[in-house]
Every structure is written in C-alpha cells, then in structure tokens.
C-alpha cells in the first residue's frame, strides 16, 4: 500500500499561525507531534474531545501550514511541518513547544482562585 499526503499549504502569516496555536487543544496536538518526532495517527494526538472536534482542530492547523495530513498504510496521520514553519518563522515553533513542554511538566491548579 502506498503512502499519500495532501498538498502542503504554505505557512500562513504570523498572526494566523499564532491564532492556530493559541487554542490549548491544538497546542497540545502540536506538542505531541513535536515530541514524537514523526507522523502520528490522529487519535494519538488528543484526549477528551470527539472525532469531529479533533477534525476541526486538525483543519485549522493544516490551513495555517503547521501540519499536514498523510495516509500511511491506510491510517490517517498528521505530521508537523517543522522545517517549513522554521523557514517562514524562524524560532517560533521551538519557543512555543518549549513553553508548552514546560507547562505540561508543571501544570497549574484548575480554577480562578488558586494561589
């Protein structure tokens, strides 16, 4: 079986990329893709949301040029377009992913009244 990918969208301007990454669900998807270092099956990139919501988030990331959709051995996967984003917006992705990894390692308590 051959592997296929959709045509890669050009990396969007900075405001659009930041808009795509500002959502916590999408940021976590990108963080997981980055940490994996390779294309991942879609279901491994999210928790606590349904498939149609995940599809919406993947579309936003893809339209911003941050990820691309692939079909590998019949499974739909996502791949981080690190090289393309780094070429268009040098250092942005590394900074955001580093911050997301630090936040994931030290989560803050939930709720508006924590000290």
Secondary structure as GFF3:
##gff-version 3
##sequence-region A 1 115
A	DSSP	beta_strand	4	5	.	.	.	ID=ss1
A	DSSP	alpha_helix	14	21	.	.	.	ID=ss2
A	DSSP	alpha_helix	24	36	.	.	.	ID=ss3
A	DSSP	beta_strand	40	41	.	.	.	ID=ss4
A	DSSP	three_ten_helix	42	45	.	.	.	ID=ss5
A	DSSP	alpha_helix	51	63	.	.	.	ID=ss6
A	DSSP	beta_strand	67	72	.	.	.	ID=ss7
A	DSSP	beta_strand	75	80	.	.	.	ID=ss8
A	DSSP	alpha_helix	82	88	.	.	.	ID=ss9
A	DSSP	alpha_helix	92	105	.	.	.	ID=ss10
###
